[in-house]
Each structure stands twice: as structure tokens, then as C-alpha cells.
Amino acid sequence: MRTIVIIPLTAIGFLLTGPSAFAQPAGAASKGGACAQITAACKQAGFVPKGGETGLGLMADCIRPIIAGTPQRKKAAKPLPEVDAKVLASCKEQNPNFGKGGGAKSTPGAQPMTNPPGTKQ
């Protein structure tokens, strides 16, 4: 009678490529990079997906104003979280369309700020 040994593919991949194949790229503070850090900061501040009706919208009330450098909607229920200007710039470089998809609307007369709300230099 034969015994069959099953080795998971990840173990084989690890043996063939070494541990560096599974390491994060240098400078990536978290999965997804800088844009994920902004999303995490918004969630930690209490903003939620599809929370726009209550002024707690993750995209409408937090991410979009941070990325665009514009004030929050009057309906926003919480202040923007602090986001480092370097993280903001890195996110815009990594993903220029982040926070702009799915019906992004510009506020008439809104002017970009030199130091967007919720950022620190």
C-alpha cells in the first residue's frame, strides 16, 4: 500500500521562489498602499460604505473631499480624519482615479485648497 503525501502549493512556491516572493514591496505600509491608508483612516473616523444618507458616507463624506481637496458636504456628520500630505500625494500617484469613480460630482464654485482639510504638512 502506498502513502500519498500532499504538499500545499504555497509550500512548493515558497521553496521554488524563496521568502522574498511573499514580502511586501518596500514602502508599502499596508495592503493597497497609500489609498488603503486613507480608506482605513476614514473608516476609523466612523465613515461607512453607503452611509451617505446619514452624512457618514465613506466615499462622499470622507474619501472624495480628502482626494479632491474640497470641503465636506454640509450633510457630513463627522469631521475629516487627519491624513499626512505625503500619503495623499502617494495615493494620487499610485491611483489617479481613486475617489473619483462612480458618479463623482463636482461642487459648483468649490475651489481646490492649497492644504486640503484633514491633511497635515
C-alpha positions in Angstrom: 0.0 0.0 0.0 1.3 3.4 -0.9 1.1 6.6 1.1 0.5 9.8 -0.8 2.0 12.9 0.6 0.2 16.1 -0.4 2.2 19.3 -0.1 0.3 22.6 -0.4 1.1 24.6 -3.5 2.2 27.6 -1.3 4.9 25.5 0.3 6.2 24.4 -3.1 6.1 28.0 -4.3 7.9 29.2 -1.3 10.6 26.5 -1.8 11.0 27.5 -5.5 11.0 31.2 -5.2 12.2 31.9 -1.7 10.7 34.1 1.0 11.2 37.4 -0.9 8.4 36.5 -3.3 5.9 36.8 -0.5 7.3 40.0 1.0 5.6 43.4 0.7 7.2 45.9 -1.6 9.4 48.5 0.1 7.4 51.5 1.3 4.0 49.7 1.3 2.7 50.4 4.8 -0.3 48.3 4.3 -2.1 46.2 1.7 -3.1 48.5 -1.0 -0.6 51.3 -0.1 -1.5 54.9 0.5 -5.0 54.8 -0.8 -5.8 52.0 1.6 -4.4 54.1 4.4 -6.8 56.9 3.5 -9.7 54.5 3.4 -8.7 53.0 6.7 -8.5 56.5 8.3 -12.0 57.3 7.1 -13.4 54.0 8.4 -11.6 54.5 11.7 -13.2 58.0 11.9 -16.6 56.5 11.6 -17.4 56.7 7.9 -19.1 53.7 6.3 -19.9 52.4 2.8 -23.3 53.6 1.7 -23.6 55.9 4.7 -24.2 59.0 2.5 -27.9 59.4 3.6 -26.8 59.9 7.2 -23.7 62.1 6.4 -21.4 59.2 7.1 -20.6 58.1 3.6 -17.2 56.6 3.2 -16.8 58.0 -0.3 -19.0 61.0 -0.4 -18.2 62.5 3.0 -14.6 61.4 3.6 -12.5 60.0 0.7 -13.8 62.3 -2.1 -13.2 65.6 -0.1 -9.7 64.4 1.0 -8.7 63.4 -2.5 -10.2 66.5 -4.2 -9.0 68.9 -1.6 -12.5 70.3 -1.2 -14.7 70.9 1.9 -17.1 68.2 3.0 -20.8 68.3 2.1 -22.9 70.3 4.6 -24.6 67.0 5.3 -21.4 65.4 6.6 -21.8 64.2 10.2 -18.2 63.9 11.2 -15.0 65.9 10.6 -12.4 64.5 8.2 -9.6 62.5 9.7 -6.0 63.7 9.6 -4.2 62.4 6.6 -0.5 63.1 6.0 0.1 65.1 2.9 2.8 62.6 1.7 0.2 59.7 2.0 -2.3 61.8 0.0 0.3 62.6 -2.7 1.4 58.9 -2.9 -2.2 57.8 -3.3 -2.8 60.2 -6.1 0.4 58.9 -7.8 -0.5 55.3 -7.3 -4.1 55.6 -8.4 -5.1 58.9 -10.1 -8.7 57.9 -10.3 -9.1 56.9 -6.6 -12.1 58.6 -5.1 -13.4 59.8 -8.5 -15.3 56.8 -9.8 -19.0 56.0 -9.8 -20.7 59.3 -10.1 -18.3 61.7 -8.6 -19.8 65.2 -8.8 -18.0 68.5 -8.6 -19.4 71.2 -6.3 -20.1 74.3 -8.3 -17.9 77.2 -7.2 -15.7 75.0 -5.0 -12.1 75.9 -5.3 -9.2 73.5 -4.6 -7.4 74.4 -1.4 -3.7 74.7 -1.0 -3.8 72.5 2.1 -6.9 70.2 1.9 -8.9 69.7 5.0 -7.9 66.8 7.1 -4.2 66.9 5.9 -1.2 67.9 7.7 2.1 69.0 6.2 
